[in-house]
Amino acid sequence: MPIKVEEEKQYWTVFFEHDLHPRKLMHLGLHNHSDTQPSTITSWSRTTSQPFGAWLGAKVTERYNLDEVCGRPAAKGEDKFCATSLKSMMGFAISKLGKNVKVISSSFAPNHDQYMVEEVNKVGDKAVMCHRLNFENVVFYCHQINATTTYMVPLVASDGTKARALTICHHDTRGMDPTVLYEVLKVKPGTGPVCHFVGNKAVAWVPYLVTSESCVV
């Protein structure tokens, strides 16, 4: 099903890379916690009212003409592709990462907006992200952005509910919207790595380290 605006908003949590560590308390975007005061144990993450993808020119949660979305120029340091089938999506990922690839994604539980980080598992420094676009037909906006690190972060809610957050950290933030970046984290572009969670309706293609297997989907 096409992604809904309110569904994607749940995962617009943006934070610094140095805040990605066990026992860190994270809020998702189900509610606005921007006015929450820092905890004495661990500070809340800040949330934004705009998708992280919009900072890089890929608005994925509003209804646009397909040519307008897929025909606009790629952002600086970005290779992009609009995939209308699994085959074309795999083809783009393989062209960037090689034949030994696998797919990973988030698994957030519904109606939970506060989690604690259990551990941080680095996936690697190369990935192709594919975001489900808001069209009736299946279209994924796929892109590879330079200077990023991918993590898989197990989370746990206060009631014990488990989740896994696909997390992308951008080391080159010079191309990000300075207004949004200051609103969310009170910093200027280019001052340090910035990370964000990725919602359930997006996937990351990453290199698969076991060379005897390929295209593990």
Beta strands, then each sheet from edge to edge (+ up, - down):
strand 1: 13-16
strand 2: 25-27
strand 3: 46-47
strand 4: 78-83
strand 5: 101-104
strand 6: 114-117
strand 7: 121-124
strand 8: 128-132
strand 9: 140-145
strand 10: 148-156
strand 11: 162-170
strand 12: 194-198
strand 13: 202-207
sheet 1: 2+ 6- 10+ 11- 12+ 1- 3+
sheet 2: 2+ 6- 10+ 7-
sheet 3: 4+ 9- 8+ 13- 5+
end
